[in-house]
Amino acid sequence: MKTQREILTGIIEEMSKNLINAEQMLTELDSHIGDADCGIGVRKGFEAVLKIIPELSSMDLANILKKTGFTLAYTIGGTSGAMLGTIFIELGKGLKEKIEPSIYDWVSAVNFSLEGVKRRGGNTKVGDKTMIDALEPAVMSMINSVDTSKDVNIISLMEKALAAAKEGSENTINLTAKKGRASYLGERSKGFKDPGSVIICIMFESAYEYLKKNL
């Protein structure tokens, strides 16, 4: 049975590889509503994360997440780096140095992270055509899963969260961007999926697939 540290490190490694492989798709999406630099920034950031994977094995869970977040923020730079970095840094803070967090602790930490990212983005909300359109529905799905069942299955919980993230990401196609560079386009930002929301989907999909194979 893998420890939580091994599982978390494995998920981060899987996410990193999948997001590196998504460079072309993210660049294509960003070329419609941004600077077309999203893919390369994300690739550089997660290549840097892959390099620190060996260091993570000696850290506790909170510090694994914080180290990942600071690596992304430092390497990617700009808004994407700030937002992606904040996800991991705030998730680490939300765990409050718990050694063996329960599923409830993890969901609480994920919600803490969501709130931190929304604040960092200038009180971003669903409908602004950002990564929050995928992240918030996924987190709300997780909260609902733990609220309605005493016997929580982590794989089922992640599957529902992934479905909610994908639905939220699809919804960004018909939205007008209200945040970031895409907001300068106004109505012309409609008709294209937000690349940040796609990054969130890949992150949740990576976690779900890893847990399915390793639990």
Secondary structure by P-SEA (a helix, b strand, c coil): cccaaaaaaaaaaaaaaaaaaaaaaaaaaaaaccccaaaaaaaaaaaaaaaaccccccccaaaaaaaaaaaaaaacccaaaaaaaaaaaaaaaaacccccccaaaaaaaaaaaaaaaaaaacccccccccccaaaaaaaaaaaaaaaccccccaaaaaaaaaaaaaaaaaacccccccccccccccccccccccaaaaaaaaaaaaaaaaaaacc
